Amino acid sequence: MQYRTLGNSGIEASVVGLGTWVTGGGQMWNGVDDSESARAISVALDNGVNLIDTAPAYGWGHSETVIGQVIKGRRDKVVLATKCGMWWDDARGSFHFAFDGHDTYISLRPDTMAIEIENSLRRLGTDYIDLYQIHWPAKEPENTPIADTMAMLMKFKEQGKIRAIGLSNVSVAQLEEYRAGGAVASDQFRYSMLYRAPEADILPHCAANNIATLTYMSLEQGLLTGKVGMNRKFDPNEFRSNEDWNAWFKLANRPKVLRMLAGWEDLVEKYSCRLAQLVIAWTAAQTGVTHVLCGARTATQAEQNADAGGIILDAADVARMRKNALALGEPR
Ligand SMILES: NC(=O)c1ccc[n+]([C@@H]2O[C@H](COP(=O)([O-])OP(=O)(O)OC[C@H]3O[C@@H](n4cnc5c(N)ncnc54)[C@H](OP(=O)(O)O)[C@@H]3O)[C@@H](O)[C@H]2O)c1
């Protein structure tokens, strides 16, 4: 496993981080087996992963609760990253979506943040969070000023409740406004070989300013592992059926991706690895990418993903894979 510092925080985190959205289960992921999730978390930690990313919204607290149970007794071995800003206790904030019977709001108001952090600490069974991230930026009509949110984050830091501040899903302008209020260690956003938009702005900006980048959906939620064939169907309520986010999942688009993956058989052999690991290693090799978050439903997936943190691809192979991904064009 390779380790890289989270910006200027001094915190060393594994290049491959365990993503735990799926760990929350619910309709979004068509359910999940908690005992298998627990095994996945343990196996990731046993195989060099120390960065675990979660959020209250993942299963409405469930993901945090499962993690809290598993890391009991080894809290000091974990770089625990959770988030704030998705709120469903009442109608404070700006309405975001309704799912699993929860009306969910984006709220970065100091009063809801004060409640959220205590809930997260309790569920995670800890008295500090290593990296506390804004899940989504505030939006109209509530649109809490960034200075107010950042002041609250700085207060949490002074109180010792958090060690470092992270952002997620922000624009470059928003990121800079946050940084005006204090040190920002990381930014988290969607990035994969099929979703390269961050290369135009946020990735180089983070690289130039020593801000760690935690990429998400870098396996395109399983599509880039090669296991989502033409016959795999998703429940209409699952997030993977959301074609606005997951256009490559459409049956019309899948064959192109599958053909690209099939063309990498020689690379899989060369690095003695699986497609998922090849894709993770490619992502970690991109300029500006410091950490790759990979969701794992099973212990086997968690182990494979962790092992990918030790694979260094030759520059020519990285370039070839990029060329192949670019050749796919945009999904229909
Ligand atoms: N900040 C944000 O707004 C945001 C948004 C999205 C995600 N995230 C974070 O980023 C993490 C990663 O994103 P993600 O979980 O959505 O997507 P992902 O990592 O691209 O995909 C995860 C899915 O890929 C499959 N998979 C993983 N490893 C595999 C392997 N080795 N072999 C075969 N299949 C494998 C599993 O699918 P099956 O379930 O089919 O087994 C798993 O559920 C999340 O867990 C979360 O922590 C953050």
The ligand as a Tripos MOL2 file, in Angstrom:
@<TRIPOS>MOLECULE
LIG
   48    52     1     0     0
SMALL
NO_CHARGES

@<TRIPOS>ATOM
      1 N1        -18.9040   12.8420   -1.7030 N.am      1 LIG1
      2 C1        -19.8660   12.3100   -2.4100 C.2       1 LIG1
      3 O1        -20.8340   12.9790   -2.8030 O.2       1 LIG1
      4 C2        -19.7610   10.8580   -2.7720 C.ar      1 LIG1
      5 C3        -20.5830   10.3100   -3.7840 C.ar      1 LIG1
      6 C4        -20.4130    8.9800   -4.1110 C.ar      1 LIG1
      7 C5        -19.4800    8.2100   -3.4400 C.ar      1 LIG1
      8 N2        -18.7190    8.7420   -2.4360 N.ar      1 LIG1
      9 C6        -17.7240    7.9450   -1.6820 C.3       1 LIG1
     10 O2        -16.8900    7.2750   -2.5920 O.3       1 LIG1
     11 C7        -16.9660    5.8650   -2.3750 C.3       1 LIG1
     12 C8        -16.7590    5.1310   -3.6990 C.3       1 LIG1
     13 O3        -17.8410    5.3420   -4.5850 O.3       1 LIG1
     14 P1        -18.9880    4.2470   -4.8220 P.3       1 LIG1
     15 O4        -18.9540    3.2750   -3.7080 O.co2     1 LIG1
     16 O5        -20.2380    4.9620   -5.1180 O.co2     1 LIG1
     17 O6        -18.5490    3.5850   -6.1930 O.3       1 LIG1
     18 P2        -17.3480    2.6370   -6.6650 P.3       1 LIG1
     19 O7        -16.2770    2.5810   -5.6670 O.co2     1 LIG1
     20 O8        -17.0140    3.0820   -8.0350 O.co2     1 LIG1
     21 O9        -18.0880    1.2290   -6.8050 O.3       1 LIG1
     22 C9        -18.4230    0.4360   -5.6990 C.3       1 LIG1
     23 C10       -19.0880   -0.8330   -6.2060 C.3       1 LIG1
     24 O10       -18.2460   -1.4610   -7.1730 O.3       1 LIG1
     25 C11       -18.2700   -2.8710   -7.0060 C.3       1 LIG1
     26 N3        -16.8990   -3.3050   -6.6530 N.ar      1 LIG1
     27 C12       -16.0380   -2.7000   -5.8180 C.ar      1 LIG1
     28 N4        -14.8560   -3.3580   -5.7960 N.ar      1 LIG1
     29 C13       -14.9910   -4.4070   -6.6230 C.ar      1 LIG1
     30 C14       -14.1260   -5.4610   -7.0160 C.ar      1 LIG1
     31 N5        -12.8790   -5.5450   -6.5720 N.pl3     1 LIG1
     32 N6        -14.5970   -6.3820   -7.8890 N.ar      1 LIG1
     33 C15       -15.8450   -6.3120   -8.3830 C.ar      1 LIG1
     34 N7        -16.7230   -5.3430   -8.0500 N.ar      1 LIG1
     35 C16       -16.2940   -4.3980   -7.1680 C.ar      1 LIG1
     36 C17       -19.2790   -3.1820   -5.9250 C.3       1 LIG1
     37 O11       -20.5070   -3.3900   -6.6030 O.3       1 LIG1
     38 P3        -21.6730   -4.3950   -6.0740 P.3       1 LIG1
     39 O12       -22.3910   -3.5720   -5.0400 O.co2     1 LIG1
     40 O13       -22.4750   -4.6490   -7.2960 O.co2     1 LIG1
     41 O14       -20.9970   -5.5920   -5.5130 O.co2     1 LIG1
     42 C18       -19.2920   -1.8860   -5.1210 C.3       1 LIG1
     43 O15       -20.4820   -1.6700   -4.4370 O.3       1 LIG1
     44 C19       -18.3360    5.6790   -1.7270 C.3       1 LIG1
     45 O16       -18.4610    4.4270   -1.1080 O.3       1 LIG1
     46 C20       -18.3540    6.8560   -0.7980 C.3       1 LIG1
     47 O17       -17.5350    6.6090    0.3380 O.3       1 LIG1
     48 C21       -18.8480   10.0590   -2.1200 C.ar      1 LIG1
@<TRIPOS>BOND
     1     1     2 1
     2     2     3 2
     3     2     4 1
     4     4     5 ar
     5     4    48 ar
     6     5     6 ar
     7     6     7 ar
     8     7     8 ar
     9     8     9 1
    10     8    48 ar
    11     9    10 1
    12     9    46 1
    13    10    11 1
    14    11    12 1
    15    11    44 1
    16    12    13 1
    17    13    14 1
    18    14    15 2
    19    14    16 1
    20    14    17 1
    21    17    18 1
    22    18    19 2
    23    18    20 1
    24    18    21 1
    25    21    22 1
    26    22    23 1
    27    23    24 1
    28    23    42 1
    29    24    25 1
    30    25    26 1
    31    25    36 1
    32    26    27 ar
    33    26    35 ar
    34    27    28 ar
    35    28    29 ar
    36    29    30 ar
    37    29    35 ar
    38    30    31 1
    39    30    32 ar
    40    32    33 ar
    41    33    34 ar
    42    34    35 ar
    43    36    37 1
    44    36    42 1
    45    37    38 1
    46    38    39 2
    47    38    40 1
    48    38    41 1
    49    42    43 1
    50    44    45 1
    51    44    46 1
    52    46    47 1
@<TRIPOS>SUBSTRUCTURE
     1 LIG1         1 GROUP 0 **** ****
